[in-house]
């Protein structure tokens, strides 16, 4: 029997606290993301503002999603790191498109990013790998991510072996070639703010298509080839 949870709901913002075009800090999405991200990062109730849901799909359209951590953002895109033998990497390599979603519940805000994906240069992955704590570096070597294993000791035994050799830092761990970064270059970035009456605010930045003419009754021309649109909730 299904469990009815239809009555579960929480209040969001009131009608006076809405989000409109006049509230944008920039006419391109990256400065707007920076403003919201910094507010989320400084909020005492948000422990990991850089946690995001990454959605991928196989080449024939079977979707999957998981939580990962954002490690860099800017006009070049949104960057995260993972094991290149993992399910997500396999899907990104065969179908290089992805969607990201950040949800900052105490602020009643989310950001959605959709775009094309490519691996970051190896030197960039190597530099980030070497900046990680040694325990995280060991973790990247220990796990053959997404593969079936007989039990947890497969992981812990390898961790002990590597820790005995590298924990003191005298023998640096090399960058594993099976581990590195991906960058999502956005085609759309949507900023959502919740309202208690469910008339939520949705402002979307979208890259103009080649030869496209803006309908100024529905959209605002932004900077650097972006157009700003309000979407119905």
C-alpha positions as CSV (number, residue, x, y, z in Angstrom):
1,X,0.0,0.0,0.0
2,X,1.3,3.5,-0.9
3,X,1.9,5.9,1.9
4,X,0.2,9.3,1.4
5,X,2.5,12.2,2.2
6,X,0.4,14.8,0.3
7,X,0.0,16.9,3.4
8,X,3.8,17.5,3.9
9,X,4.6,21.1,3.0
10,X,6.6,24.0,4.5
11,X,6.1,27.7,4.0
12,X,8.6,29.5,1.8
13,X,8.9,33.2,1.2
14,X,5.9,35.6,1.5
15,X,4.6,37.7,-1.4
16,X,6.7,40.7,-0.5
17,X,10.0,38.8,-0.7
18,X,10.0,37.9,-4.4
19,X,12.8,37.7,-6.9
20,X,12.7,39.8,-10.1
21,X,14.9,41.0,-12.9
22,X,15.6,44.2,-10.9
23,X,17.2,42.0,-8.2
24,X,19.8,40.6,-10.5
25,X,23.4,41.7,-9.7
26,X,24.5,41.2,-13.3
27,X,23.2,40.5,-16.8
28,X,25.1,37.3,-17.1
29,X,24.7,34.2,-14.9
30,X,28.1,33.8,-13.3
31,X,28.1,37.0,-11.2
32,X,24.5,36.2,-10.1
33,X,25.6,32.7,-9.2
34,X,28.5,34.1,-7.2
35,X,26.2,36.4,-5.2
36,X,23.8,33.5,-4.3
37,X,26.6,31.0,-3.7
38,X,28.5,33.4,-1.3
39,X,25.2,34.0,0.6
40,X,24.7,30.2,0.8
41,X,28.3,29.6,1.9
42,X,28.0,32.1,4.7
43,X,24.7,30.7,6.0
44,X,25.1,28.9,9.3
45,X,22.5,26.3,8.4
46,X,24.1,25.3,5.1
47,X,27.1,23.0,5.6
48,X,28.1,22.4,2.0
49,X,26.9,25.1,-0.3
50,X,28.9,23.5,-3.1
51,X,27.0,20.2,-3.0
52,X,25.1,19.7,-6.2
53,X,23.0,17.0,-7.9
54,X,24.7,15.9,-11.2
55,X,22.3,14.3,-13.7
56,X,23.7,12.4,-16.6
57,X,22.3,9.9,-19.2
58,X,23.5,7.1,-21.3
59,X,23.7,7.5,-25.1
60,X,20.2,5.9,-25.4
61,X,18.7,8.2,-22.8
62,X,18.7,6.2,-19.5
63,X,19.2,8.8,-16.8
64,X,21.0,8.7,-13.5
65,X,21.8,11.2,-10.8
66,X,24.1,11.6,-7.8
67,X,25.5,14.3,-5.4
68,X,29.0,15.7,-6.1
69,X,30.9,18.7,-5.0
70,X,31.5,21.8,-7.1
71,X,35.2,22.8,-7.1
72,X,35.4,25.7,-9.4
73,X,33.0,28.0,-11.3
74,X,33.3,31.0,-13.6
75,X,32.7,32.0,-17.2
76,X,34.4,28.9,-18.4
77,X,31.9,26.7,-16.6
78,X,31.3,24.6,-13.5
79,X,34.0,22.1,-12.6
80,X,33.9,18.9,-10.5
81,X,36.2,15.9,-10.1
82,X,35.5,12.1,-10.2
83,X,36.9,8.7,-11.1
84,X,37.0,8.3,-14.9
85,X,36.0,4.6,-14.6
86,X,32.8,5.4,-12.7
87,X,29.2,5.2,-14.1
88,X,28.9,9.0,-14.3
89,X,32.2,9.3,-16.3
90,X,31.1,6.5,-18.7
91,X,27.8,8.3,-19.3
92,X,29.5,11.7,-19.7
93,X,32.1,10.4,-22.2
94,X,29.4,8.7,-24.3
95,X,26.8,11.5,-24.0
96,X,28.7,14.7,-23.0
97,X,25.7,16.7,-21.6
98,X,24.7,17.2,-18.0
99,X,22.4,19.0,-15.7
100,X,23.4,20.3,-12.2
101,X,21.2,21.5,-9.4
102,X,22.0,23.3,-6.2
103,X,19.3,23.5,-3.5
104,X,19.8,25.8,-0.5
105,X,16.8,25.0,1.6
106,X,17.3,27.6,4.4
107,X,17.3,30.3,1.6
108,X,14.4,28.7,-0.3
109,X,16.6,28.9,-3.4
110,X,17.9,26.6,-6.1
111,X,20.1,27.0,-9.2
112,X,19.8,24.7,-12.3
113,X,22.6,24.5,-14.8
114,X,22.4,22.6,-18.2
115,X,25.1,22.3,-20.8
116,X,27.8,20.5,-22.6
117,X,30.6,18.6,-20.8
118,X,34.3,18.0,-21.4
119,X,37.2,16.7,-19.4
120,X,39.4,19.4,-17.9
121,X,43.1,19.4,-19.0
122,X,45.2,16.8,-17.3
123,X,47.5,19.4,-15.7
124,X,44.5,21.0,-14.1
125,X,43.3,17.7,-12.7
126,X,46.8,16.9,-11.4
127,X,47.2,20.3,-9.7
128,X,43.9,19.9,-7.9
129,X,44.7,16.3,-6.9
130,X,47.9,17.4,-5.3
131,X,46.1,20.1,-3.4
132,X,43.8,17.5,-1.7
133,X,44.4,16.1,1.8
134,X,46.5,12.9,1.7
135,X,43.5,10.8,2.9
136,X,41.5,12.0,-0.1
137,X,44.3,11.3,-2.4
138,X,44.5,7.7,-1.0
139,X,40.7,7.4,-1.4
140,X,41.0,8.2,-5.1
141,X,43.5,5.3,-5.5
142,X,41.6,2.9,-3.3
143,X,38.2,2.9,-5.0
144,X,37.5,1.4,-8.4
145,X,34.3,3.5,-8.4
146,X,31.0,1.9,-9.3
147,X,32.4,-1.6,-9.6
148,X,30.9,-4.6,-7.7
149,X,33.2,-5.7,-4.8
150,X,32.9,-8.7,-2.5
151,X,33.2,-6.8,0.8
152,X,34.5,-3.6,2.5
153,X,37.9,-5.1,3.3
154,X,38.9,-4.8,-0.3
155,X,38.9,-1.0,0.3
156,X,40.2,-0.9,3.8
157,X,43.1,-3.3,3.1
158,X,44.3,-1.2,0.2
159,X,43.8,2.0,2.2
160,X,46.1,0.6,5.0
161,X,48.7,-0.4,2.4
162,X,48.8,3.0,0.8
163,X,48.6,4.9,4.2
164,X,51.6,3.0,5.5
165,X,53.7,4.3,2.5
166,X,52.3,7.8,2.0
167,X,50.5,9.0,5.1
168,X,53.6,10.9,6.4
169,X,54.1,12.7,3.1
170,X,57.6,11.5,2.5
171,X,56.6,9.7,-0.6
172,X,54.0,11.7,-2.6
173,X,51.2,9.9,-4.3
174,X,51.2,10.3,-8.1
175,X,48.1,11.6,-9.8
176,X,46.0,8.6,-11.0
177,X,45.3,8.8,-14.7
178,X,41.9,7.3,-14.0
179,X,40.8,10.3,-11.9
180,X,40.2,13.9,-13.0
181,X,37.8,16.7,-13.7
182,X,34.9,17.5,-15.9
183,X,33.6,21.0,-16.8
184,X,30.0,21.8,-17.6
185,X,29.8,24.7,-20.0
186,X,26.2,26.1,-19.5
187,X,23.7,26.8,-22.2
188,X,21.1,27.7,-19.5
189,X,21.3,28.7,-15.9
190,X,18.0,29.1,-13.9
191,X,17.6,30.9,-10.6
192,X,14.6,29.7,-8.5
193,X,13.2,31.2,-5.3
194,X,10.3,29.6,-3.6
195,X,7.0,31.3,-2.6
196,X,4.6,30.0,0.0
197,X,1.7,30.3,-2.5
198,X,3.7,28.2,-4.9
199,X,3.9,31.1,-7.4
200,X,7.6,30.6,-7.4
201,X,10.1,32.9,-9.1
202,X,12.1,31.5,-12.0
203,X,14.6,33.6,-13.9
204,X,16.6,31.9,-16.6
205,X,19.7,32.9,-18.4
206,X,19.9,31.3,-21.8
207,X,22.6,31.5,-24.5
208,X,21.2,33.0,-27.7
209,X,21.1,30.7,-30.7
210,X,22.9,31.6,-33.9
211,X,20.7,34.0,-35.8
212,X,18.0,34.2,-33.1
213,X,16.1,37.5,-32.6
214,X,15.0,38.4,-29.1
215,X,11.3,39.0,-28.5
216,X,11.6,42.0,-26.2
217,X,8.1,41.5,-24.9
218,X,9.2,38.2,-23.3
219,X,13.0,38.5,-22.7
220,X,15.7,40.9,-21.8
221,X,19.0,41.1,-23.6
222,X,21.9,40.3,-21.3
223,X,25.6,40.5,-21.6
224,X,28.0,38.2,-23.5
225,X,25.4,36.5,-25.6
226,X,22.9,35.7,-22.8
227,X,19.2,36.4,-22.8
228,X,17.2,36.7,-19.5
229,X,13.7,35.2,-19.3
230,X,11.0,34.7,-16.6
231,X,9.4,31.3,-16.6
232,X,6.1,30.4,-15.2
233,X,6.3,28.2,-12.1
